[in-house]
């Protein structure tokens, strides 16, 4: 669900030119040989062939394939468990640590993908196609890429006899793109973890000519919440209109919502992003960024940034109407009109508080505002742990010396929310680097550049070895 490319890293990613973190001397990347590259690529291509759409029955089949790969690499069969959950499945693989007193590290990702209709695509979405340096197919970017990379790295480490201090637990969910019930179970089962590393968030951005721009470390995400505003009326014959009309009332309610803006908010994560952006942005927006960094209460700066689509989501909770429905016949007065309102809520704000705000804003006693069953929950941001920042920065700089590594808050939802809600810090650390023009997650002709595979393999290996000591 969470997109990891330039657009999904808060939109302002392309503007970052300096790091929010100190840049140590670039270390040496672990060697990725041809066999490791080939295995990750083959695992990705085969994985695309499993139509892991929910509802459907292919997630357990895909999980069984991943288990076979891990067992072939040296995991014992009972160390890799597959369990049916909520019409899908989870996979949990345990890599034993040497120190039982240390809490485990959990590596999460998801096996399911969003639907794709072959008639809409240039290529069959569930047949991997390697073409012009890309792998095309549904799930190639979201998120069978990092699943394939992580499984390959764990297999390599197992074959090489690596012995982590902490237990490393791979936990793959099976309905992240829908109601996320599998992630709820995983979080409940693994709530004693030290921290979570999520392959379905974070990641690096490249310019359109292939130069690295920055790496976004996801440490927070806004709460996804769908609300429905409903207005009812007795209705009647369209030839006898009266003073009330459900559609007109709903339109007036939405007009009041459109005019409202939630108060500006900030966190250490968003401030890190604003500081990085302020260093390179020019013009009025650049001036506003620098004024805001100097004084986060600067009303003029907040107003300017709030008018910019790149920044409004980093400053405010946002709620926007996305769907409308009303009436039952062209020759009858409407008896009911509804609007779907999608909110992305700043961490730390309760979704129920947002619902109450919507009620006050539309100011229509006859309307109801209800929370839809969207699968999401409220979750706080994760602290910017020095050990995580150091490990990620080290690995990224091994790929691209001195590249800015910037913590961010994403607007998309991921499985991390369920761990964060239980007090386990979670961090998006995808190994993928892509251009904005390569972002087709959830869309047509989804693809990933093959050139990002080796760096991702090395990055995951470095991070795991540093944090699982």
KEPA-745296 format. One record per residue (C-alpha): residue in three letters; x, y, z; residue number from 1. Coordinates in nm, 4 decimals. Each point is the difference from the previous one (the first is absolute). Layout:
ALA,X,Y,Z,NUM
...
***
This chain:
UNK,0.0000,0.0000,0.0000,1
UNK,0.2860,0.2331,0.0711,2
UNK,0.1824,0.1283,-0.3082,3
UNK,0.3736,0.0279,0.0427,4
UNK,0.1082,0.2034,-0.2993,5
UNK,0.0502,0.3763,-0.0244,6
UNK,-0.3718,0.0798,0.0146,7
UNK,-0.0528,-0.2227,0.3002,8
UNK,0.2891,0.1385,0.2040,9
UNK,-0.1982,0.3113,0.0889,10
UNK,0.0162,0.1633,-0.3442,11
UNK,0.2615,0.2443,0.1219,12
UNK,0.2688,-0.2661,-0.0294,13
UNK,0.1423,0.1343,-0.3257,14
UNK,0.0687,0.3299,0.1682,15
UNK,0.2283,-0.1340,0.2726,16
UNK,0.3629,0.0801,-0.0640,17
UNK,0.1572,-0.0379,0.3412,18
UNK,-0.0307,-0.2700,0.2610,19
UNK,-0.1700,0.0358,0.3325,20
UNK,0.2624,-0.2382,0.1358,21
UNK,0.3740,0.0206,0.0262,22
UNK,0.1669,-0.1869,-0.2866,23
UNK,0.2728,-0.2390,0.1134,24
UNK,0.2703,-0.1269,-0.2320,25
UNK,-0.1517,-0.2310,-0.2591,26
UNK,0.0456,-0.3671,0.0923,27
UNK,0.0479,-0.2821,-0.2474,28
UNK,-0.3035,-0.1810,-0.1353,29
UNK,-0.0261,-0.3737,0.0505,30
UNK,0.0810,-0.1831,-0.3199,31
UNK,-0.3028,-0.1133,-0.2002,32
UNK,0.0993,-0.2757,-0.2390,33
UNK,-0.1832,-0.0996,-0.3155,34
UNK,-0.1673,-0.2965,0.1661,35
UNK,-0.1552,0.2188,0.2702,36
UNK,-0.1181,0.2518,-0.2586,37
UNK,-0.1470,-0.2743,-0.2161,38
UNK,-0.1820,-0.1575,0.2923,39
UNK,-0.1619,0.3281,0.1062,40
UNK,-0.1031,0.0751,-0.3579,41
UNK,-0.1380,-0.3497,-0.0542,42
UNK,-0.1881,0.0122,0.3310,43
UNK,-0.1561,0.3327,-0.0971,44
UNK,-0.1023,-0.1213,-0.3451,45
UNK,-0.1485,-0.3232,0.1292,46
UNK,-0.1720,0.1854,0.2830,47
UNK,-0.1820,0.2265,-0.2451,48
UNK,-0.1568,-0.3121,-0.1478,49
UNK,-0.1899,-0.0681,0.3225,50
UNK,-0.3245,0.1986,-0.0261,51
UNK,-0.0054,0.0992,0.3656,52
UNK,-0.3076,0.2220,-0.0219,53
UNK,-0.2433,0.0035,0.2921,54
UNK,-0.2496,-0.1609,-0.0144,55
UNK,0.1801,-0.2958,-0.1510,56
UNK,0.1921,-0.3124,0.0909,57
UNK,0.3505,0.0656,-0.1302,58
UNK,0.1588,0.1609,0.3079,59
UNK,0.0442,-0.3387,0.1751,60
UNK,0.1426,-0.1445,-0.3224,61
UNK,0.2484,0.2867,-0.0315,62
UNK,0.0875,-0.0366,0.3686,63
UNK,0.0706,-0.3700,-0.0537,64
UNK,0.2365,0.0884,-0.2835,65
UNK,0.1864,0.2495,0.2180,66
UNK,0.0248,-0.2620,0.2737,67
UNK,0.1536,-0.2476,-0.2445,68
UNK,0.2660,0.2569,-0.0903,69
UNK,0.0846,0.0636,0.3649,70
UNK,0.0115,-0.3711,0.0832,71
UNK,0.2257,-0.0643,-0.2982,72
UNK,0.2343,0.2650,0.1419,73
UNK,0.0271,-0.1774,0.3355,74
UNK,-0.3024,0.0991,0.2088,75
UNK,-0.1608,-0.2949,0.1725,76
UNK,-0.3567,-0.0644,-0.1188,77
UNK,-0.1410,0.0715,0.3471,78
UNK,0.1832,0.3360,0.0059,79
UNK,-0.2236,0.1228,-0.2827,80
UNK,-0.3705,-0.0070,0.0852,81
UNK,-0.2951,0.0826,-0.2258,82
UNK,-0.3351,0.0643,0.1676,83
UNK,-0.3374,0.0758,-0.1582,84
UNK,-0.1474,0.3299,0.1219,85
UNK,-0.3153,0.1850,-0.1065,86
UNK,-0.0267,-0.1596,-0.3428,87
UNK,0.3696,0.0461,-0.0656,88
UNK,0.3187,-0.1125,0.1745,89
UNK,0.3122,0.1119,0.1839,90
UNK,0.3535,-0.1324,-0.0203,91
UNK,0.2311,0.0180,0.3026,92
UNK,0.3623,-0.1117,-0.0311,93
UNK,0.2297,0.0019,0.3029,94
UNK,0.3774,0.0434,-0.0261,95
UNK,0.1324,-0.0896,0.3453,96
UNK,0.2207,0.2419,0.1884,97
UNK,0.2830,-0.0828,0.2390,98
UNK,-0.1165,0.2211,0.2886,99
UNK,-0.3399,-0.0975,0.1390,100
UNK,-0.0049,0.3091,0.2237,101
UNK,-0.0288,0.2309,-0.3006,102
UNK,-0.3347,0.0786,-0.1563,103
UNK,-0.0389,-0.1055,-0.3639,104
UNK,-0.0025,0.2164,-0.3080,105
UNK,-0.3048,-0.0514,-0.2204,106
UNK,0.0232,0.0529,-0.3755,107
UNK,-0.3441,0.0538,-0.1525,108
UNK,-0.1445,0.0219,-0.3489,109
UNK,-0.3094,-0.1209,-0.1835,110
UNK,-0.0673,-0.2708,-0.2551,111
UNK,-0.3305,0.1243,-0.1434,112
UNK,-0.0482,0.2450,-0.2846,113
UNK,-0.2796,0.2196,-0.1331,114
UNK,-0.2195,-0.1235,-0.2821,115
UNK,0.1100,0.0431,-0.3621,116
UNK,-0.2058,-0.0696,-0.3125,117
UNK,0.1942,-0.1460,-0.2903,118
UNK,-0.2203,0.1878,-0.2481,119
UNK,0.1275,0.3309,0.1387,120
UNK,0.3698,-0.0852,-0.0072,121
UNK,0.2494,-0.0018,-0.2853,122
UNK,0.1310,-0.3305,0.1370,123
UNK,-0.1637,-0.2728,0.2070,124
UNK,0.0254,0.1428,0.3543,125
UNK,0.0560,-0.3429,0.1540,126
UNK,0.2705,-0.1142,-0.2392,127
UNK,0.3362,0.1613,0.0739,128
UNK,0.1556,0.1623,-0.3053,129
UNK,0.3648,0.1081,-0.0066,130
UNK,0.0368,0.2827,-0.2470,131
UNK,0.2299,0.3017,-0.0485,132
UNK,0.1588,-0.0398,0.3424,133
UNK,-0.3286,-0.0374,0.1880,134
UNK,-0.2122,-0.2789,0.1421,135
UNK,-0.3654,0.0668,-0.0788,136
UNK,-0.2877,-0.1565,0.1934,137
UNK,-0.2512,0.0596,0.2762,138
UNK,0.1801,0.0091,0.3319,139
UNK,0.3429,0.0556,-0.1533,140
UNK,0.0287,0.3206,0.1990,141
UNK,-0.2688,-0.0477,0.2655,142
UNK,0.1367,-0.2075,0.1455,143
UNK,0.1447,-0.3206,-0.1309,144
UNK,0.3273,0.1774,-0.0730,145
UNK,0.1001,0.0427,0.3634,146
UNK,-0.1548,-0.3349,0.0946,147
UNK,0.2248,-0.1667,-0.2582,148
UNK,0.3058,0.1954,0.1111,149
UNK,-0.0540,-0.0701,0.3704,150
UNK,-0.0580,-0.3729,-0.0533,151
UNK,0.3117,-0.0166,-0.2180,152
UNK,0.2124,0.1782,0.2615,153
UNK,-0.1238,-0.2168,0.2872,154
UNK,0.0739,-0.3089,-0.2072,155
UNK,0.3502,0.1227,-0.0775,156
UNK,0.0707,0.0768,0.3657,157
UNK,-0.1295,-0.3420,0.1028,158
UNK,0.2221,-0.1767,-0.2532,159
UNK,0.3011,0.2025,0.1138,160
UNK,-0.0609,-0.0910,0.3643,161
UNK,-0.0640,0.3533,0.1274,162
UNK,-0.0977,-0.0012,0.3669,163
UNK,-0.1882,0.3120,0.1085,164
UNK,-0.0077,0.1041,0.3639,165
UNK,-0.3714,0.0737,-0.0211,166
UNK,-0.2506,-0.2362,-0.1527,167
UNK,-0.1139,0.1279,-0.3407,168
UNK,-0.3641,-0.0720,-0.0818,169
UNK,-0.1353,0.0344,-0.3512,170
UNK,-0.3754,0.0694,0.0183,171
UNK,-0.1891,0.0284,-0.3273,172
UNK,-0.3649,0.1056,0.0013,173
UNK,-0.2612,-0.0987,-0.2550,174
UNK,-0.2644,0.2735,-0.0255,175
UNK,0.1855,0.3289,0.0337,176
UNK,-0.1787,0.1407,-0.3034,177
UNK,-0.3457,-0.0593,0.1493,178
UNK,-0.1036,-0.0270,0.3666,179
UNK,0.3434,-0.0876,0.1444,180
UNK,-0.1264,-0.2672,0.2380,181
UNK,0.3139,-0.2089,-0.0467,182
UNK,0.2214,0.2861,0.1159,183
UNK,-0.2143,0.0458,0.3098,184
UNK,0.0675,-0.3617,0.0901,185
UNK,0.3724,0.0247,-0.0692,186
UNK,0.0322,0.3103,0.2154,187
UNK,-0.1915,-0.1615,0.2850,188
UNK,0.2143,-0.3134,-0.0214,189
UNK,0.3304,0.1877,-0.0257,190
UNK,-0.0628,0.3006,0.2252,191
UNK,0.3046,-0.0836,0.2108,192
UNK,0.2388,0.0966,-0.2795,193
UNK,0.2770,0.2558,0.0419,194
UNK,-0.0885,0.1692,-0.3290,195
UNK,-0.1472,-0.0592,-0.3429,196
UNK,0.1620,0.0495,-0.3406,197
UNK,-0.2559,0.0386,-0.2783,198
UNK,0.0871,-0.0685,-0.3635,199
UNK,-0.3257,0.1590,-0.1125,200
UNK,0.0970,0.3568,0.0875,201
UNK,0.2893,0.2396,-0.0322,202
UNK,0.2378,-0.0267,-0.2925,203
UNK,0.2118,0.2117,-0.2271,204
UNK,-0.0747,0.2432,-0.2807,205
UNK,0.1925,0.0556,-0.3214,206
UNK,-0.0103,0.2920,-0.2402,207
UNK,-0.1360,-0.0676,-0.3467,208
UNK,0.3568,-0.0417,-0.1264,209
UNK,0.0661,-0.2634,0.2662,210
UNK,0.1946,0.1990,0.2594,211
UNK,-0.0768,-0.0680,0.3679,212
UNK,-0.1890,0.2809,0.1757,213
UNK,-0.0650,-0.1239,0.3529,214
UNK,-0.1096,-0.2875,0.2140,215
UNK,-0.3209,0.0271,0.2022,216
UNK,-0.0128,-0.1863,0.3312,217
UNK,-0.3665,-0.0411,0.0872,218
UNK,-0.0540,0.0443,0.3738,219
UNK,-0.3671,0.1004,0.0050,220
UNK,-0.3133,-0.0217,-0.2073,221
UNK,-0.3219,0.1906,0.0074,222
UNK,-0.3062,-0.1907,0.1127,223
UNK,-0.2190,-0.0996,-0.2917,224
UNK,-0.3696,0.0494,0.0757,225
UNK,-0.3102,-0.0140,-0.2202,226
UNK,-0.3135,0.1757,0.1190,227
UNK,-0.3456,0.0107,-0.1541,228
UNK,-0.2258,0.3031,0.0240,229
UNK,-0.3651,-0.0921,-0.0479,230
UNK,-0.2981,0.2304,-0.0451,231
UNK,-0.3563,-0.1323,-0.0197,232
UNK,-0.3312,0.1586,-0.0988,233
UNK,-0.3611,-0.1191,-0.0518,234
UNK,0.0375,0.0625,-0.3720,235
UNK,-0.3049,0.0042,-0.2273,236
UNK,-0.0944,0.0727,-0.3598,237
UNK,0.2486,0.2124,-0.1931,238
UNK,-0.2873,0.2161,-0.1313,239
UNK,-0.0654,0.1217,0.3533,240
UNK,0.3350,0.1190,0.1391,241
UNK,0.0037,0.1511,0.3472,242
UNK,0.2471,0.1899,0.2097,243
UNK,0.1983,-0.3102,0.0972,244
UNK,0.2073,-0.2189,-0.2295,245
UNK,0.2502,-0.2619,0.1183,246
UNK,0.2404,0.0670,-0.2856,247
UNK,-0.0048,0.3781,0.0513,248
UNK,0.0529,-0.0419,0.3747,249
UNK,0.2922,-0.2344,-0.0537,250
UNK,0.1489,0.2431,-0.2501,251
UNK,-0.0167,0.2797,0.2557,252
UNK,0.1539,-0.2275,0.2631,253
UNK,0.2904,-0.0827,-0.2319,254
UNK,0.0495,0.3659,-0.0847,255
UNK,0.0542,0.0731,0.3694,256
UNK,0.2426,-0.2914,0.0207,257
UNK,0.1919,0.1255,-0.3055,258
UNK,0.0477,0.3380,0.1677,259
UNK,0.1423,-0.1510,0.3188,260
UNK,0.3661,-0.0701,0.0692,261
UNK,0.1219,-0.1982,0.2984,262
UNK,0.2566,0.1761,0.2244,263
UNK,0.3675,-0.0312,-0.0862,264
UNK,0.1919,-0.2661,0.1920,265
UNK,0.3628,-0.1084,0.0170,266
UNK,0.2267,-0.2754,0.1258,267
UNK,0.3731,-0.0652,0.0077,268
UNK,-0.0455,-0.2051,-0.3166,269
UNK,-0.1812,0.2669,-0.2009,270
UNK,0.2363,0.2692,0.1241,271
UNK,0.2966,-0.2051,-0.1214,272
UNK,-0.1598,-0.0100,-0.3439,273
UNK,-0.0769,0.3719,-0.0038,274
UNK,0.3543,0.0863,0.1060,275
UNK,0.1429,-0.2091,-0.2806,276
UNK,-0.2374,0.1520,-0.2558,277
UNK,0.0730,0.3534,0.1193,278
UNK,0.3651,-0.0356,-0.0962,279
UNK,-0.0671,-0.0239,-0.3734,280
UNK,-0.3466,0.1331,-0.0856,281
UNK,-0.0061,0.3443,-0.1608,282
UNK,-0.2689,0.2612,-0.0582,283
UNK,-0.2936,0.0762,0.2303,284
UNK,-0.0323,-0.3608,0.1109,285
UNK,0.3674,-0.0129,0.0916,286
UNK,-0.0363,0.3211,0.1983,287
UNK,-0.3033,-0.1447,0.1777,288
UNK,0.1873,-0.3207,0.0791,289
UNK,0.2877,0.1890,0.1590,290
UNK,-0.2375,0.2246,0.1921,291
UNK,-0.1919,-0.3028,0.1251,292
UNK,0.3153,-0.1814,0.1089,293
UNK,0.1107,0.3116,0.1886,294
UNK,-0.3443,0.0436,0.1565,295
UNK,-0.2536,-0.2845,-0.0343,296
UNK,-0.2708,0.2395,0.1186,297
UNK,0.0531,0.2433,-0.2899,298
UNK,-0.3564,0.0390,-0.1320,299
UNK,0.1048,0.1436,-0.3363,300
UNK,0.2438,-0.2850,-0.0629,301
UNK,-0.2616,-0.2573,0.0968,302
UNK,-0.2512,0.1613,-0.2368,303
UNK,0.2438,-0.0101,-0.2916,304
UNK,0.1003,-0.3607,0.0622,305
UNK,-0.3612,-0.1038,0.0500,306
UNK,-0.0777,0.1170,-0.3525,307
UNK,0.2723,-0.2255,-0.1400,308
UNK,-0.1047,-0.3594,-0.0714,309
UNK,0.3535,-0.1177,0.0738,310
UNK,-0.0224,0.1211,0.3592,311
UNK,-0.3606,0.0266,0.1142,312
UNK,-0.0129,-0.3667,0.1005,313
UNK,0.3081,0.0392,0.2170,314
UNK,-0.1576,0.2900,0.1900,315
UNK,-0.3609,-0.1001,0.0466,316
UNK,-0.2502,-0.2744,0.0427,317
UNK,-0.1832,0.0001,-0.3319,318
UNK,-0.3563,-0.1060,-0.0816,319
UNK,-0.1366,0.0048,-0.3520,320
UNK,-0.3194,-0.1203,-0.1643,321
UNK,0.0756,-0.2850,-0.2401,322
UNK,-0.3349,-0.1597,-0.0958,323
UNK,-0.3644,0.1066,-0.0310,324
UNK,-0.3278,-0.1884,-0.0187,325
UNK,-0.3548,0.1300,0.0095,326
UNK,-0.3569,-0.0508,-0.1130,327
UNK,-0.1785,-0.3061,-0.1324,328
UNK,-0.1830,0.1185,-0.3115,329
UNK,0.0251,0.2903,-0.2448,330
UNK,-0.3627,0.0974,0.0611,331
UNK,0.0050,-0.0205,0.3800,332
UNK,0.1316,0.2285,0.2696,333
UNK,0.3029,-0.1588,0.1670,334
UNK,-0.0686,-0.1855,0.3219,335
UNK,0.3686,-0.0482,0.0741,336
UNK,0.3354,0.1491,-0.0977,337
UNK,0.3402,-0.1151,0.1208,338
UNK,0.3579,0.1113,-0.0377,339
UNK,0.3163,-0.1910,0.0767,340
UNK,0.2662,0.2108,0.1674,341
UNK,0.3552,-0.1290,0.0182,342
UNK,0.2158,0.1347,0.2816,343
UNK,0.3727,-0.0299,0.0567,344
UNK,0.0466,0.0763,0.3666,345
UNK,0.3138,0.1376,0.1604,346
UNK,0.1510,-0.2517,0.2452,347
UNK,-0.1100,0.0759,0.3524,348
UNK,-0.3485,0.1109,-0.1009,349
UNK,-0.2795,-0.2461,0.0741,350
UNK,-0.2177,-0.0886,-0.2967,351
UNK,-0.3089,0.0420,0.2185,352
UNK,0.1066,0.3593,0.0669,353
UNK,0.0124,0.0536,-0.3751,354
UNK,-0.3503,-0.1441,-0.0368,355
UNK,-0.1256,0.2423,0.2643,356
UNK,0.1722,0.2850,-0.1844,357
UNK,-0.1757,-0.0992,-0.3238,358
UNK,-0.3325,0.0102,0.1824,359
UNK,0.0710,0.3522,0.1249,360
UNK,0.1293,0.1227,-0.3356,361
UNK,-0.2952,-0.1146,-0.2116,362
UNK,-0.2350,0.1383,0.2669,363
UNK,-0.2964,-0.2056,-0.1181,364
UNK,-0.1920,-0.1575,0.2908,365
UNK,-0.1885,-0.2206,-0.2430,366
UNK,0.3129,-0.1552,-0.1501,367
UNK,0.1825,-0.3017,0.1391,368
UNK,0.3767,-0.0496,-0.0152,369
UNK,0.1157,-0.3598,0.0393,370
UNK,0.3418,-0.1670,-0.0113,371
UNK,0.0226,-0.2644,-0.2704,372
UNK,0.1627,-0.3395,0.0437,373
UNK,0.3281,0.0963,-0.1686,374
UNK,0.2315,-0.2328,0.1958,375
UNK,0.2099,0.2817,0.1427,376
UNK,0.0714,0.0947,0.3603,377
UNK,0.1544,0.2967,0.1798,378
UNK,0.3742,-0.0318,0.0557,379
UNK,0.2715,0.2355,0.1279,380
UNK,0.3235,0.0875,-0.1747,381
UNK,0.3113,-0.2006,0.0749,382
UNK,0.2896,0.1682,0.1814,383
UNK,0.3054,0.0815,-0.2095,384
UNK,0.2229,-0.2622,0.1611,385
UNK,0.3720,0.0754,-0.0425,386
UNK,0.0836,-0.3672,-0.0653,387
UNK,-0.2533,-0.0241,-0.2837,388
UNK,0.1049,0.3328,-0.1504,389
UNK,0.3648,-0.1008,0.0141,390
UNK,-0.0557,-0.3436,-0.1530,391
UNK,-0.2162,0.1299,-0.2837,392
UNK,0.2321,0.2913,-0.0713,393
UNK,0.3005,-0.2315,-0.0081,394
UNK,-0.1675,-0.2361,-0.2454,395
UNK,-0.1305,0.2762,-0.2256,396
UNK,0.3369,0.1748,-0.0054,397
UNK,0.1657,-0.3264,-0.0966,398
UNK,-0.2143,0.0178,-0.3152,399
UNK,0.0132,0.3760,-0.0508,400
UNK,0.2628,0.1796,0.2119,401
UNK,-0.1332,0.3110,0.1695,402
UNK,-0.3557,-0.0390,-0.1269,403
UNK,-0.2562,0.1823,0.2178,404
UNK,-0.1856,-0.2372,0.2315,405
UNK,-0.3174,0.1722,0.1150,406
UNK,-0.2639,-0.1307,0.2422,407
UNK,-0.3505,0.0396,-0.1375,408
UNK,-0.3667,-0.0423,0.0772,409
UNK,-0.1945,-0.1707,-0.2764,410
UNK,-0.3617,0.0558,-0.0903,411
UNK,-0.0559,-0.3608,-0.1033,412
UNK,-0.0873,-0.2787,0.2419,413
UNK,0.2255,-0.2978,0.0728,414
UNK,0.0057,-0.2944,0.2373,415
UNK,0.2330,0.1987,0.2269,416
UNK,-0.2987,0.1737,0.1587,417
UNK,-0.1021,-0.3125,0.1911,418
UNK,0.3423,-0.0365,0.1596,419
UNK,0.0271,0.3701,0.0795,420
UNK,-0.3427,-0.0107,0.1636,421
UNK,0.1344,-0.2682,0.2364,422
UNK,0.3103,0.2001,0.0882,423
UNK,0.2458,-0.1706,-0.2366,424
UNK,0.1951,0.2551,-0.2086,425
UNK,-0.0097,-0.0683,-0.3734,426
UNK,0.2096,0.1390,-0.2842,427
UNK,-0.0463,-0.0149,-0.3759,428
UNK,0.3339,-0.0987,-0.1538,429
UNK,-0.0712,-0.1257,-0.3520,430
UNK,0.3067,-0.0702,-0.2092,431
UNK,-0.1579,0.1340,-0.3172,432
UNK,0.1266,0.3099,-0.1820,433
UNK,-0.2208,0.1247,-0.2842,434
UNK,-0.0859,0.3020,-0.2108,435
UNK,-0.3327,0.1779,0.0398,436
UNK,-0.0910,-0.1098,-0.3514,437
UNK,0.0339,-0.3649,0.1080,438
UNK,-0.2703,0.0243,0.2658,439
UNK,-0.2848,-0.2180,-0.1215,440
UNK,-0.0886,-0.1674,0.3301,441
UNK,-0.3737,-0.0818,0.0007,442
UNK,-0.0118,0.1216,-0.3593,443
UNK,0.0387,-0.1275,-0.3539,444
UNK,0.3193,-0.1649,-0.1212,445
UNK,0.1660,-0.0059,0.3420,446
UNK,0.3773,-0.0462,-0.0261,447
UNK,0.3304,0.0151,0.1847,448
UNK,0.3504,0.0630,-0.1338,449
UNK,0.2175,-0.3104,0.0097,450
UNK,0.2997,0.2222,0.0738,451
UNK,-0.1259,0.0634,0.3551,452
UNK,0.0150,-0.3664,0.1019,453
UNK,0.3689,-0.0308,0.0938,454
UNK,0.0032,0.3141,0.2101,455
UNK,-0.3143,-0.1083,0.1799,456
UNK,0.1503,-0.3405,0.0808,457
UNK,0.3122,0.1601,0.1439,458
UNK,-0.1989,0.2641,0.1909,459
UNK,-0.2247,-0.2534,0.1714,460
UNK,0.2980,-0.2162,0.0942,461
UNK,0.1839,0.2928,0.1572,462
UNK,-0.2999,0.1224,0.1946,463
UNK,-0.0822,-0.3439,0.1370,464
UNK,0.3576,-0.0682,0.1045,465
UNK,0.0287,0.3349,0.1782,466
UNK,-0.3333,-0.0079,0.1838,467
UNK,-0.0146,-0.3695,0.0858,468
UNK,0.3382,-0.0137,0.1776,469
***
